[in-house]
Amino acid sequence: MKWMRSVLVVSILFVLSVATLFAGGNKEIPQIPPVTSGTQYLSPNGDGVQDEATLSFSVRIFVKSKEGYVPEYGLEIKDASGTVLRTIVEKEKRDIGFFAALFSGYKEFTLTRQVTWDGLQESGQPFPDGSYKLSIWVVDANGHRQESELDDFVIDTVAPSAKIAPPGSLIFSPNGDGHMDTITITHVEASEEVSWGAAMVNAAGEAVRNWAWEGVPADVVWDGLDDNGSPAAEGTYTYVLQSVDQAGNDSGEITLTGIELSRLETPIALMLSPDHISPNGDGVQDSMTIYFDRKVTEGVVAWSWSVLDAEGAVRIDSEGADEPPLELVYNGTDTSGTILPEGDYSFSYSLSYENGNRPQVQEPFTIDLTPPEVSIVVEDPVFSPDGDGRRDKARITFNADETVTWEGALLDEAGEEVLSTDSSQTSSLVVWDGRRSDGEEAPDGPYSVMASFTDRAGNTTWPSPAIFRLDTAPVSLAASATKAFSPNGDGKGDIMPVLIDSSQYTDVESWRLRLIDESGTTVQEYGGTDTLPQQMTWDGSLSDKAEYAAAPEGRYRAALTVDYLKGATAEASSDSFLLDTTPPEVNLAVTSSPFAETDEGVEGEVFITVQAKDNDGIADWSMELVDEKGEVLRAYDGAGDPSGDITWNQKTDLKAPNVDASRFSLRLSVADEGGNVATFTEPVPLDILLVKKDGKFYLSVPNVIFGAYRSELDSAGAEMLTRNNQTIDRVVGIYDRYPSYDLILEGHALNIYRGTGREAREEAILQPLTERRAATVKNALVDQGMSEEKIETQAFGGRFPNADVTDRSLWWKVRRVEFVMVPPEASPQNDQ
């Protein structure tokens, strides 16, 4: 492999003129164009490569000549300081005689000339290696000289050099096993060059892989692939390193021979028998035998085996450089001879071949000293071999936490064997058709399955027996419902109870209760498993609605279907019943004789007329006299139709004047057979409008409400202003009827800091606020014509809230002024 460089040739163009006048009588000034480009290199060492530099140049010159000539030209070589070290001079003679020249004119010629520098000094010795400056010059016939500086020239006679450090092994096997998959070639004492090149050459002299560097060659790691990324052929290779520097010095081929690329496959195998052991000394699978196998028997330099736990830790191992073993008996111990803990392990085996192959194989095995956990499962805990195709056979399987073999037997209640089987006969533990081994039908009753289970390590367990029943008894079933119901949410007759009577409520696979209308359409459905309920209820809803939707009025029936675990099915249906949500039609009229105030209270009579009608009949009724708080003062009730006249005589204990007719009401409720209730309320004309509280008589009118920390009538908004004005108008109207009574206005405010350290500070703000609120209402009453002398104001700050101050939604109620009616005999003015 050669890197070659040609002889250096540099081209230069000169322009020279004669000593005549051009361009208007001025002498033409010679112009020197650009010359060499970049640093030039040569190596005058006699090897024929870049031993000298030939500089070729062109010159445009005016001389008296036929063919043209250059009178004188040459080359100067200088060191870095500018000192001339050598001068090369070339001269040419004119090609015409003296007399011919006298009578000839100057002609312009463009001539090409060469100057060669052999890199030698005047003494004939080579210049020392280094950088030099060169200039080339030309002199015309009139002595005009033109000179041009060239780029630096470097003399370099030292060839590139490097050494190859031999690798530890010249053989490698790129098979991906992590051992000797590559070969690394290290370069030492390498000179820094513009370029280095290397190649991996096969026995036929073909370069299959190439590398290149700038500066110093790096280490080569060959993975056995060629330049295309394909695997190189197995065989012997030579590594060749070479460099040619800029001066043409050649390092020659630096080689590493005898590199062997091996692609020999060396598979190995293991067999463990058995692969589950229980080294507990019971003589059952206490150890296992390991069998070793290898395809390539030659070239093995070392072997090793080890036992690894689940985390990869080595628990016991062995190795050697002799002939590998063919088999081994292993008893489950570690290096110290102690039995290893239960768990999953692996047996690892590896060989080392001289070509670098490190085949390795692992086979898992398990050390298991614990018997398996097994539960016997009866798929059908109750079955009925009656030939109907449903649950005619009992199927018993098992759940185990590991692979097991088993032996089992079916026993009757007396413990007698009915059937025996094992895992070699069937994939199920037991499939029984209800017949004894002699072919006779077995009687109804409990049966059990007993079995032993052995895991792969030889451990055996005996789980609890599985119990199941044989049941061929028939089932009776009935369903009943009440006459009617009214799912209207009033709390009376809202659900329809469906009573279920059966000879068997247990061992139910599934049950289904459907509510069916008169057209046979199912409108609602309920179901369950395990146990049949004795009663179900229907709320009148439809089953096909995402949200609650009521079924329409009409007649329905309940249809019940029950599937039992033993395979039997029973059905029943109730009588029809009525869904009715329409209440009775009721008319109520209330009149009274005038009520009079006496010392004992208020007395009078109320006359009541009732008319009731319903398509399904009236079930019962009730009548109550209630006050404005909803408290019942008197009650009547009865069954059937209440139509007719009722007279009620009542005496009250009120000590207040009769000022309003909205305090008492008569409430009549009538229920039909479906539970629908029609309720009517009529006011009882008792002219009472006072509420006695804390010994005071408060007018039953809305309080005047204010905004937060405000005392104007409109401070709580326009809507509240309207209500406040209505209250003031009503109070004025009451006192127009009862002018002898006085009025106390009580002002209140909201203190949300009650019970805290800030309560007193807040009260200092609220007390004057409530005084202003009471004064505002007093002024409004006076403006409406009420006597100022009849009105007294009182302020209570936030001490007496009429609602929960922790409930923000009720704060508005607390900011108020209340009205207290004072009888003439109790007026403070009468005390004066």
C-alpha positions, 0 to 999 in steps of 0.5 A, a space after each residue: 500500500 503506497 501513498 505517492 506525491 508528484 514533483 512540486 510545480 509552481 506557476 508565476 506570471 511576470 509583466 516587464 516592459 522596456 525603457 520606452 514610453 507607454 500610456 502617454 509617455 510614462 514608463 509602464 510599471 511592472 505588475 506581479 500577479 498572485 503566485 503560489 497558494 499555501 505552504 509547500 513541502 519537499 523532502 530532498 532525501 533521494 527517494 524520488 518523491 518530492 525531492 525537489 520543487 520546480 517553479 514554472 512561471 510566465 513573463 510578459 516582456 518587451 525585448 528585441 528578439 525573434 523568439 523572445 528571451 528573458 535576460 535574467 531570472 532566479 530564485 532566492 531561499 531565505 530563512 525565517 529572519 530573511 537572510 538569503 541562504 542560497 541564490 539560483 540564477 539563470 541567464 539567457 542570450 539575445 537570439 539576434 546580433 548587435 547590428 540586427 538589434 540596432 535596426 529592430 524594434 522592441 516586441 512583446 513576448 509572453 514566455 514560460 520559464 522554470 526554476 528548480 530548487 533541489 533543497 540543497 545548500 550551495 555546498 551540496 548538502 541538504 537544507 535542515 528540516 524546517 520552514 523557508 521563504 522563497 522569492 522569484 525574480 526577473 530582470 529585463 534587457 534594460 535592467 528592470 527587476 521584478 520580484 515576487 515573494 512565494 508562500 513558505 516552503 517546508 523541508 521535511 525528510 522524516 518519514 511518519 512512524 508508529 508501532 503496534 502493541 500486540 494484543 493479549 490474544 490474536 484470536 477472537 470470536 464475534 458471536 455476541 456472547 460478551 467474551 472476545 467479541 472484538 480485537 483491540 489494536 493499540 498504536 504507540 509512539 505514533 507521529 502526528 501527521 495530516 493523515 493515517 490509514 489502516 486496513 484489515 486484509 484477508 489472506 487473499 490480500 483484500 482489504 475488508 475493513 478500512 480506517 482513517 485518522 487525522 493527527 495520531 492514529 487512534 486504537 482500532 476495535 474490530 468487531 468482525 464486520 466489513 466496511 458495509 457492516 456485514 460479517 467478515 469471513 472466518 479466517 486469518 487477517 493482517 492489520 496494515 497501518 501506513 502514512 505518507 506525509 505532505 513532503 512525500 515521506 512514506 512510513 511503509 506498511 506497519 503490520 500485525 499478522 496472524 489475527 484469527 477471526 473464528 465463527 465456530 459455534 459451540 452450543 452446550 445443554 443441560 438436563 435436570 432430573 427432576 427439576 423440583 426437589 424437597 431435600 428433607 430426608 424423607 427419601 422422596 425427591 431429596 436430590 436431582 441429577 444434572 446431565 451435561 452435553 456439548 456439541 464441540 468437544 475439542 478446544 475446551 480450556 475451562 469449565 464451571 457450574 454454579 447454583 444461583 438464587 432468584 437474586 442471582 447470588 451464587 450459593 455453590 459453585 465449582 470450576 476446573 481446567 480439565 475434562 468437563 463432567 458428564 453428570 452430577 448429583 446435587 442435593 440442594 445444599 450451599 457451599 457449607 453443606 446447609 440445605 438452601 431455603 425454599 425458592 426458585 433457583 437456576 443451575 448455570 453451566 459454562 465452558 471456555 473455548 480457546 477461540 474465545 467462545 463462552 457458551 453458557 446455559 441455565 436451567 431453572 429448578 425449585 427447592 420446595 419443602 412445603 406441602 401444596 395449599 389446595 382447596 376442593 371446590 364444588 362447582 354445584 354445591 347442590 344438585 338434583 339428578 332428575 334428568 331435566 338436563 340442569 344440575 344433573 351431575 356434581 362437578 368437583 374441582 380443586 384450586 392449588 397454589 402449584 402443580 399437583 397430582 392427586 388421589 381422591 374418594 367420594 364418601 356418603 354421610 356414613 363415611 362409606 366410599 361411593 366412588 374413587 379416582 385420581 389425576 391419571 383417570 380424569 382432569 376433574 377430581 369427581 364428576 358424579 351422576 348421583 348413583 352408587 358404584 353399584 348403579 343404584 340411585 343415592 338418597 338425598 343428603 350430604 356427601 363429601 370428597 376427600 383427597 391427597 395432593 402431591 406437588 412436583 417436589 414430592 410434598 403431600 397434603 390432605 385438604 379439608 373435605 368438600 361438602 355438597 348435597 344431593 337434593 331431588 325434593 320438589 319446591 312450592 312457591 306463591 306470591 301475594 299483594 295488597 289491594 292497592 297502593 299510591 306511590 306519590 311520596 306522601 308517606 302513606 301507601 307509597 309502596 306495594 308489598 309482595 309476600 313470598 311463600 315458599 317451601 325453600 328459601 335457600 340454595 337459590 341460584 337466582 330469583 326474578 320478580 317482575 311487575 307486569 301491567 294489564 297488557 303483559 309488559 314488564 314495567 319493573 324487575 328485581 332479582 338476586 341470588 343465594 336466598 329468596 326474600 320473604 317479602 319485596 316492595 315496589 315503589 311504582 317506578 319504571 325499570 327502563 328509566 335512568 332516573 326515577 319515573 312513575 308507572 302509570 295508574 292501572 292494574 298490575 300483578 307480580 310474577 316470580 321466577 326462582 332458579 335453585 342451585 340444584 337445577 329446579 325452577 319454580 314460578 308464581 304470580 300474585 292477584 292483580 292490584 291497583 296503582 292509584 295516585 289520584 286523591 279523593 275529591 273533597 269539598 270543605 266549607 267553614 263558617 262561624 258565629 261571631 267570637 267574643 273576648 271574655 275574661 276566660 279567653 276567646 269563645 265561639 262555634 265553627 260550622 263545618 260541611 264536608 263532601 268527599 268522593 273517590 272512585 275506589 272508596 274512602 278508607 279513613 279521614 282526619 280533621 285538625 284545628 291548628 294554630 299558626 305554628 302548626 300545633 294541633 289544638 283539636 283533632 277528630 278522625 274516623 273510617 269511611 266517608 266523612 261527608 256531612 255537617 260537623 259543629 265545633 265549639 272551642 274556648 281559647 285562653 288568649 288574653 289579647 285583642 282580636 285583631 286578625 283572622 289568619 291565626 287558626 286553620 282547619 285541616 281536613 285529610 281524606 285517604 282512599 283505599 290506595 293511600 292517596 290523601 287529599 288535604 284541605 285547609 280553611 281558615 277559621 274566622 277567629 280575629 286574632 293577630 297577636 303572638 305572646 312571647 316572653 310575656 309580651 304581645 308581638 304583632 304578627 306582622 313581618 319585621 322591618 328589615 335593614 341592610 348590614 350596618 344600615 338604618 334606612 328603610 331601603 337599605 336591604 334593597 328595593 324588594 325589602 323596601 316594599 315589604 317594609 312599607 307594607 308592614 308600616 301601613 299594616 301597623 298603622 291600620 291596626 292602631 287605627 282600630 285600636 287607638 287605646 293601645 301603645 306601641 314599643 319598637 325594638 331595634 336589633 342587629 346582627 353580631 356574628 362575633 357572639 361568644 368570642 373576644 370581639 363580641 363587646 367591641 362589636 356591641 359598641 358599634 351595634 347599640 347606637 345602630 339599633 337605636 337609629 333603626 328604631 327611630 327610623 321606623 318611628 319616624 315612618 309611623 309618625 309620617 303616616 299619622 300615628 301619634 308620636 306619644 303612643 310610640 316608644 323605642 328600645 335598642 338591644 344591639 346584637 344581644 337577641 338574635 332571632 336566627 342562628 348567627 352561624 348560618 350566613 343565609 339567615 343573617 338578614 332576618 336578624 337585622 330588624 325592628 319588631 312591634 310590641 303591642 301594649 294594652 292600655 293598662 300596661 302602658 308606661 305612660 299610664 304609670 306616670 
